[in-house]
Amino acid sequence: MSNTDKARPSRRSALLGDRPGSYAIARAVRMSPTKVRRVVDLVRGMDVADALTTLQFAPQAASEPVYKVLASAVANAENTDNLKRDDLYVSQAFVDEGMTMRRIRARAKGSASRILKRSSHITVVVEPRDQEN
């Protein structure tokens, strides 16, 4: 049952409004959101070239999926909005909690403890820098 009188805004309008730019989302990445947020905080606000270089050489395992999402957002901006890669910067980057898989580990005396295998949703938004400043 859908409620037609309260339409949700589109994801693009929620992230960018009417500004030029693009975004990319990776869903259900099998890493803890806390670990991915450490990497995302490194590149937020950076130019795209610097951010990609930083992610390429970052030692954290979470830098690989963040690199892929950022590269996808840049490709989206180049192909759909005809923006130049050199003008773009990471305006927004955030990580939301995804689905949590619950597993059981056997313990002493026939009991069990729960293992939580967390996942995350990574969102990266790139926009061109203002040339007026």
N, C-alpha and C positions, 0 to 999 in steps of 0.2 A: 504494500500500500504506500503510494507516494503522496506527499503533500505538495500540490502544485502551486499553491499561493505563496509558499515560502521557498523560493528557488535559492539553492546554494550558489555562491559566486564561483566562477570557474577558477581553477588552480592558478592559471596565468594572471588573472586579475587580482587574486589574493597575494601573489608573490611580487608581481611587477607593477600592477596598475596599468597606466597607459605609457609607462616609460619603455624605451627600447631595451632589449636584452633577451636572454633566454635562460632556461633552467633544465636540469636533468635530475631524475630521482632513481635511486636504486633501492628496491624493496627486498626485504627478507634476507639481508646480508648476514651470514652466520657468524657474527661477532658481537660481543657485548657493546651496548651503546656507550658505556663509560670509556672503553678503550678507543672507540672510533672518535669520540668527542675530543680526546687528547690530540689526535692528528688534525681534525677539522679546525681546531682552534689555532693551529700553526699557520694555516693558509688564508683565514678569513681576512679580507681587506687587501690582500696582495694582488699585484698584477698577475695575469694568467701565466705568462712565461716563467716568472719567478716561482709561482705556486707549483707549477708542474715540475720544475727542477727540484724544488724542495721535497715534493712527494716522491720523486723518483729515487732520491738518495736517503730518505728517512728510514731509520732502522725498524720502525714498528710494522707489524704485519698488516695493520689496518690502512697503511698508506696506499696499498695496491688498489682496493676497491674505491677509495676516495679519489685516487688518480684517474681511474676509469670514469667515474661520474663527472669529474671536472672536465676531462677531455670530451666527454659526450655533450656537456653543456656548451663548450666552446664550439664544437661541430654544429650543434643546433643553432647557435647564434650566427655562425658563418653561412649556413645553408638556408635558413628560413628568414633571417632578418638582414642578410647581406652586411653584416658587421665585420670589421677588421679585427683579427686576432690580437694585434699589437695594442689596440685601444681598450681591450676588455680587462676588467678586474673582477675579483670575487666579491660581490656586494653582500651576499648572504650565503651562509653555509650552516646547516644545522642537522642534528641527528635525533630522530625520534625512536622510541622503543617499538620494536616489532613483536611478532609472535614469540611466545616462550614455550619451548617444548619441555615437557616434564618427563623425566626418566627416574627409574628406581635403582638404588644401589643397595645390595643386601648388607645387613649389619648383624651384629651379634645377637644371639638368642632369638633368631627368627624374625627380627624386626627389619625395617627398611628405612632408608632416608631418601629424600627427594633430591634429585639433581636438576637444576634449572639451566637449560641451554637457551640462552637469550639470542635474539636477532635484532637487527636495527634497520631503519629506513634512513638513507642518506639523501639529503636534498642540497643541491648547489645551484646558486643563481649568479649569473655573470651579466654585467652591464658595462656599457662604454663609459670611460671617464669623461667628465665635462671638460671640454677644451677651452672654456671661457676663463678658467682660473689661471 
